[in-house]
Amino acid sequence: MGKIKTQRNILFLTGTSLILGIMIMLSIHTNLAAEVTTENNTQELVGYIEDLEAEITDLETQIATTRDQIELLESSQAEEQTHISSMNDTLNQLNMNAHLTTLEGPGIIITLDDNTVGAEFAQKNNPTTYVASNYIVHDKDLLYLIRSLASATEACSVNDVRITDSSSIRCAGTIILINSTRLAPPYEIKIIGDPDELEAALMKSGTYLSLVYRGMPIQYAKQDSLTISAYTGAYSTNYGTIETVLPGDIDEETNNDSSQE
């Protein structure tokens, strides 16, 4: 009985040892496998992080490039806006110089009419010496009067016809043509400029004094606000056949004409 018991103990210990051995081997294998898996995962993670860092670097480079392009476009756009603004200013100035812009401002209105009362009186009382042309407004009256005020004039119109640097003012029978527009008396001359300067120039104008001396109905009134419409006609290049109103001209013709009269 004691021998059998001893053999059983030996078998039990042997079995137990085998089981423990197997368990230890399994544990060692599992640990080794886990270590290998962890090392592989770590390597994969490192590689993934390196790839992300490379992509981030590329994105940062693209962002920097895009930012530079945006700044270049903004700078170019600012330059274009400045250029466009300058061109608009130039165009507006050219339009003003060409009288293609409606202007508003203070100024003076001069009204000039034929001397019908004087004509009737002269025809009735002095028929032998009566000359009809002495009692009507002529083209040179308007032309020289406008010229005499040119130094203080910013814009001018006659019966709402805009006067330009190349406007023609001439007689056609009993009417006056301005820019090929037929006008009849009374003539309303609107001039934008400093009212006091215009009044002073008018008082010194030989044409104005001559018209008053001839008894022509002429009146003027200073205005706080006037509107003169833009020129809408064509520009003529045949300057040799028209009389032109040139700003700043000296009223030499007026003085000569006044002395002759």
Secondary structure, DSSP 8 states (H G I E B T S, - for coil): -HHHHHHHHHHHHHHHHHHHHHHHHHHHHHHHHHHHHHHHHHHHHHHHHHHHHHHHHHHHHHHHHHHHHHHHHHHHHHHHHHHHHHHHHHHHHHHHHTT-S-EEEEEEEEEE---HHHHHHHHHH-TTT--GGGGS--HHHHHHHHHHTGGG-SEEEETTEE--TT--EEEETTEEEETTEEE-SSEEEEEES-HHHHHHHHHH-HHHHHHHHTT--EEEEEEEEEEE----S-----GGGS----TT--THHHHHHHHH-
